[in-house]
Amino acid sequence: MTPVFTALGRAEEAARLAAAYRSHATSPYAEMLKVARRFDGAAYLAAAGVPGTTVAALRARATGQPRG
């Protein structure tokens, strides 16, 4: 994220976040993995009204597996 914050003229924000991650012995990647493990994408899409066939097609495309 440092390049993004720097490009936005907010380099100090990147430094603050880096320090916070270090103080908690974690990283942005580790935190995203925690979220991804708990997130049920299929349920989220179904609740948004996406048909099951579309969810299956998206799953197949994302995983490289055939539908079905």
N, C-alpha and C positions, 0 to 999 in steps of 0.2 A: 504494500500500500504506500510505501514511502514515495515512489515516483508519482503516484496519483496526487497525494497531498502536496508534494513539491510543485507539481504542475499547477495546482490550484492556489499556490502561494501560501500554503498552510504547513510548511515543513515542521513547525513546532508541534503540530498535532500528531504527526507521524512519530516524533520523538516521544511524546507523552504516551501514545498507545504502546509503543515498543517497551517503554519502561513498565507500563501496567502489565503487559503480558509476561515480562521477565519476573516481576514481583509475585505473580501468581503461578510461576513455573509452567506456562502454557504458551501456545502460539495461535495465530489466526487459523492455521491449518487444523490444529488439534480441536479447536472450538467448532469449526465447520463440520468436522467429522462427527462430533457429538450430536450436532443438530441433524445431520444427514441420517444418522443411525436411528433417530427417533421419528423422523418425518415419514409419513405414509403418503407418498405422492399419489397413489391410486385413489385413496380415500379423499384426498384433497380435491382431485380432479372430478371425482364422482359427485362430491358435494357441490361443486361448481356447475354441475349439469353436463359434464362431458360424458358422452355415451361410452359404455364398456368396450365396445369394439374399437373406439378411438384410443382408449387407455391401453388396450392390448396392443394396438399397432405402435403406439409410442414406446411401450415397454420393449417390444420386439426390436424396434429400431435402436433404442438406447443400449440394449444388451447384445445386439447382433444375433439374436436368436430368432428362429422362425416363429410366426404366429401360431397360436393354437395351444 
